[in-house]
C-alpha cells in the first residue's frame, strides 16, 4: 500500500474516533457511527461532502496543503498525526520549527546503564547534545570545546586549516567518502523534517559555501540516514582502537544515538577497556 492508498482509510479511522461533543456538536440519537459523519467533517473543514467521500474512497489522494491542514484541525489531530496526514497526502509536514535539542530523561538513563559503552546523542543537525563518560574517555571530553563546534557535520566538512573538534586525537574512518555522503543525505532528510529551522539552514549554507565536496553531494539531492561506520581511534594511552560506529534514529525529532564498541575477544576490545573503564562511572556528560 502506498502513502496515497493509506490516506482514505486513515482519514476514515480518525473521523470515526472523534465524538461529536468534542467539536461542539450534539451527540444525538440514531447515529450509526460513534464519530463524526462525513457531512460534519466537511462542514468543520470548510470543504464539500463529495470531496471527503472521494478522499476516503481513494479516488483523490493529493489534497492541497490548505485542505489537509483544515482536515487536521477539524479532526483535532496531534502534531505527529497532523504531520503524518501531510505525508500521506504527499506534502511536507508543516511542523518544521527549530531542530529540538531535548534528550528525554528515559533515554539518558538507558544509555547511562550501558556501562562502558561509548554513547552520545546528536540532534537532527548533528549537534552533540549528550555523551557518556566512556565517550569522553575514548575521544576526549567534548565539554572542553565551545558548544557550537560540537557538531559532527562541521567535523566531517571542516574549514580549511581547521581540525576536528569532537575528538581530541586522530580518528580515521574506513570509509570516509561513504560517511560524507551519508551525513549530507541525513542533513537533507532533516531539512524535510524541519524546514523552518534557521539553525539547520545556516549550517547547510555554511558547509555549502566552504566545502566543494559538500556542495557536490548536496547538489545530488540524496536523502537518507547515516547508519554505520568503522573507525580507528588513536588513543594517547590505550593506543590504536578499532571501533564499530552504529547510529540509531530516535523518533520524529530525528535524534541520533551513536554507539562506539569494539569487537569482542579482540585486542581492540582490550584497548577499548583500557581507554574507558577508569571513566565509566554512572555520571554522564551534557552540553
Secondary structure, 3 states (H helix, E strand, C coil): CCHHHHHHHHHHHHHHHCCHHHHCCCCCCCCCCCCCCHHHHHHHHCCCHHHHHHHHCCCCCCCCHHHHHHHHHHCCCCHHHHHHHHHHCCCCCCCCCCCCCCCCHHHHHHHHCCCCCEEEEECCCCEEEEEEHHHHHHHCCHHHCCHHHCEHHHHHCCCCCCCCCCCCCCEEECCHHHHHHHHHHHHHHHHHHCCCCHHHHHHHHHHHHHCHHHHHHHHHCCCCCCCEEEEEEEECCCEEEEEEEEEEEECCCCEEEEEEECCCCCHHHHHHHHHHHHHCCCCEEEC
